[in-house]
Amino acid sequence: MARPNLFHDTREHILATGEALVQSRGFTAAGLTELLNAANVPKGSFYHYFKSKEDYGVALLIRYFDQYDAAMGEKLTAPGRPARERLLSYFEGWVENACAPETHGGCLVVKLAGEVCDLSEPMRETLTGGMAHIVARLAEVVEQGQADGSISCPTSPQAFADALYAMWLGAALRAKVERCPDSLNAAMEDTRARLTFLQ
């Protein structure tokens, strides 16, 4: 019988515990001692997996983007559905996630973007790369919409996807500040109008 990968399991446990803390408290406020107590691991275990708290933050973001990409793929690659419907389903997921109390507002990118960009260049670069990948995936769906006739894009697919993502990030940040989903609902209406207009 194969032995479990303890490195992966413990590392994943620390990351999962930390994500919940960071979502509720923020990266700076979530202290290392609090994280270790919540994860029930000794300090030496943390430094076995991560060189520093900054290194931990980078790993936290990479993990988040990997999981997000998998979930995003389920929405955007649903077979048999026009690209327009897949895009709308993806953005509807933003509203649902932001309104779920157990997710603390849902998006780790929204939570950390303003907080860590001036504090950590490696974390800023990880955020930049992750967001660029999301926009690229959205642009692919816009291109598919051009091909299946459900979307007629007046700009390049990349520019259109970038504008949509920027709008949704802003709406999510405002929803977090106001503790109200109105800005996300407005973004949904605007997205529907844009895609309807483009047909």
C-alpha positions as CSV (number, residue, x, y, z in Angstrom):
1,M,0.0,0.0,0.0
2,A,1.4,3.4,-1.0
3,R,2.2,5.8,1.7
4,P,0.3,9.1,1.6
5,N,2.2,12.2,0.4
6,L,2.5,13.9,3.8
7,F,4.4,16.9,2.2
8,H,1.5,17.6,0.0
9,D,-1.2,16.9,2.6
10,T,0.4,19.1,5.3
11,R,1.2,21.9,2.9
12,E,-2.3,21.8,1.5
13,H,-3.7,21.9,5.0
14,I,-1.7,25.0,5.9
15,L,-2.7,26.7,2.6
16,A,-6.4,25.9,3.0
17,T,-6.4,27.0,6.6
18,G,-4.6,30.2,5.7
19,E,-7.0,31.0,2.8
20,A,-9.9,31.0,5.2
21,L,-8.0,33.3,7.6
22,V,-6.9,35.7,4.9
23,Q,-10.4,35.9,3.4
24,S,-11.8,36.9,6.7
25,R,-8.9,39.0,8.1
26,G,-6.6,40.0,5.3
27,F,-3.0,38.9,4.6
28,T,-1.3,41.4,6.9
29,A,-3.7,40.9,9.8
30,A,-3.6,37.2,9.7
31,G,-0.5,36.6,11.8
32,L,1.8,33.5,11.5
33,T,1.0,32.4,15.1
34,E,-2.7,32.6,14.4
35,L,-2.3,30.5,11.3
36,L,-0.2,27.9,13.0
37,N,-2.7,27.6,15.9
38,A,-5.6,27.3,13.5
39,A,-3.8,24.7,11.4
40,N,-2.5,22.9,14.5
41,V,1.0,22.7,13.1
42,P,4.4,23.7,14.7
43,K,6.3,26.6,13.5
44,G,9.0,24.4,12.1
45,S,6.5,22.7,9.8
46,F,5.6,26.0,8.3
47,Y,9.2,26.9,7.4
48,H,9.7,23.4,6.0
49,Y,7.2,24.2,3.3
50,F,7.6,28.0,3.0
51,K,10.7,30.2,3.2
52,S,8.7,33.2,4.5
53,K,5.3,34.6,4.9
54,E,5.7,36.3,1.6
55,D,6.6,32.9,0.0
56,Y,3.5,31.6,1.7
57,G,1.4,34.4,0.2
58,V,2.7,33.6,-3.3
59,A,1.8,29.9,-2.8
60,L,-1.6,30.8,-1.5
61,L,-2.3,32.8,-4.7
62,I,-1.0,30.2,-7.0
63,R,-3.2,27.6,-5.3
64,Y,-6.2,30.0,-5.6
65,F,-5.6,30.6,-9.3
66,D,-5.2,26.9,-10.0
67,Q,-8.5,26.1,-8.3
68,Y,-10.2,29.1,-9.9
69,D,-9.0,28.0,-13.3
70,A,-10.5,24.5,-12.8
71,A,-13.9,26.0,-11.7
72,M,-13.8,28.5,-14.5
73,G,-13.2,25.8,-17.0
74,E,-16.4,24.1,-15.9
75,K,-18.4,27.2,-16.7
76,L,-16.7,28.3,-19.9
77,T,-16.2,24.9,-21.6
78,A,-19.7,23.4,-21.1
79,P,-20.3,21.4,-24.3
80,G,-23.3,22.3,-26.5
81,R,-23.8,25.8,-25.1
82,P,-23.3,28.9,-27.1
83,A,-20.4,31.1,-26.0
84,R,-22.7,33.9,-24.9
85,E,-24.5,31.6,-22.5
86,R,-21.2,30.3,-21.1
87,L,-19.9,33.8,-20.5
88,L,-23.2,34.8,-18.7
89,S,-23.0,31.6,-16.6
90,Y,-19.5,32.4,-15.5
91,F,-20.4,36.0,-14.4
92,E,-23.5,34.8,-12.7
93,G,-21.2,32.7,-10.6
94,W,-19.5,35.9,-9.4
95,V,-22.8,37.1,-8.0
96,E,-23.6,33.8,-6.3
97,N,-20.1,33.5,-4.8
98,A,-20.0,37.0,-3.5
99,C,-23.4,36.6,-1.8
100,A,-22.4,33.3,-0.1
101,P,-21.5,34.2,3.6
102,E,-19.1,31.3,4.0
103,T,-16.8,32.7,1.3
104,H,-16.3,36.1,3.0
105,G,-16.9,37.8,-0.3
106,G,-15.4,35.1,-2.4
107,C,-12.5,36.4,-4.4
108,L,-9.0,36.3,-3.0
109,V,-7.8,38.5,-5.8
110,V,-10.2,41.2,-4.7
111,K,-9.2,40.7,-1.1
112,L,-5.5,41.0,-1.7
113,A,-5.0,43.2,-4.8
114,G,-5.1,46.5,-3.0
115,E,-3.4,45.2,0.2
116,V,-0.3,43.5,-1.0
117,C,0.6,45.2,-4.3
118,D,2.8,47.8,-2.6
119,L,4.1,45.4,0.0
120,S,5.3,42.4,-2.0
121,E,6.5,42.4,-5.6
122,P,6.4,38.5,-5.9
123,M,2.7,38.5,-4.8
124,R,2.0,41.4,-7.1
125,E,3.5,39.5,-10.0
126,T,1.6,36.4,-9.1
127,L,-1.7,38.4,-9.1
128,T,-0.8,40.0,-12.5
129,G,-0.1,36.6,-14.1
130,G,-3.2,35.1,-12.7
131,M,-5.5,37.9,-13.8
132,A,-3.9,37.9,-17.3
133,H,-4.7,34.1,-17.6
134,I,-8.3,34.7,-16.6
135,V,-8.6,37.5,-19.2
136,A,-7.1,35.2,-21.8
137,R,-9.6,32.5,-21.1
138,L,-12.4,34.9,-21.4
139,A,-11.0,36.2,-24.7
140,E,-11.0,32.6,-26.0
141,V,-14.8,32.3,-25.3
142,V,-15.4,35.7,-27.0
143,E,-13.6,34.3,-30.1
144,Q,-15.7,31.1,-29.9
145,G,-18.8,33.4,-29.7
146,Q,-17.7,35.1,-32.9
147,A,-17.4,31.7,-34.5
148,D,-20.8,30.3,-33.3
149,G,-22.5,33.6,-34.0
150,S,-23.6,34.3,-30.5
151,I,-21.2,37.3,-30.0
152,S,-20.2,40.0,-32.4
153,C,-17.3,41.8,-30.9
154,P,-16.7,45.5,-31.9
155,T,-13.1,45.4,-30.6
156,S,-10.6,42.6,-30.3
157,P,-11.7,39.7,-28.2
158,Q,-8.7,40.4,-25.8
159,A,-9.8,44.1,-25.4
160,F,-13.4,43.1,-24.8
161,A,-12.5,40.4,-22.3
162,D,-10.2,42.8,-20.5
163,A,-12.9,45.4,-20.2
164,L,-15.4,42.9,-18.8
165,Y,-13.0,41.6,-16.3
166,A,-12.0,45.0,-15.1
167,M,-15.6,46.0,-14.7
168,W,-16.3,42.9,-12.6
169,L,-13.2,43.3,-10.4
170,G,-14.3,46.9,-9.7
171,A,-17.9,45.7,-9.0
172,A,-16.7,43.0,-6.7
173,L,-14.5,45.4,-4.7
174,R,-17.4,47.9,-4.4
175,A,-19.7,45.0,-3.2
176,K,-17.1,44.1,-0.6
177,V,-16.8,47.7,0.7
178,E,-20.6,48.3,0.7
179,R,-21.4,44.7,1.9
180,C,-24.1,44.7,-0.7
181,P,-24.4,42.9,-4.1
182,D,-26.0,45.8,-5.9
183,S,-22.8,46.7,-7.9
184,L,-22.5,43.1,-9.0
185,N,-26.1,42.9,-10.0
186,A,-25.5,46.1,-12.0
187,A,-22.5,44.6,-13.7
188,M,-24.6,41.6,-14.6
189,E,-27.2,43.8,-16.2
190,D,-24.5,45.7,-18.1
191,T,-22.9,42.5,-19.3
192,R,-26.2,41.1,-20.5
193,A,-26.8,44.4,-22.3
194,R,-23.4,44.4,-23.9
195,L,-23.8,40.8,-25.2
196,T,-27.3,41.4,-26.3
197,F,-26.2,44.5,-28.2
198,L,-23.4,42.6,-29.8
199,Q,-25.6,39.9,-31.2
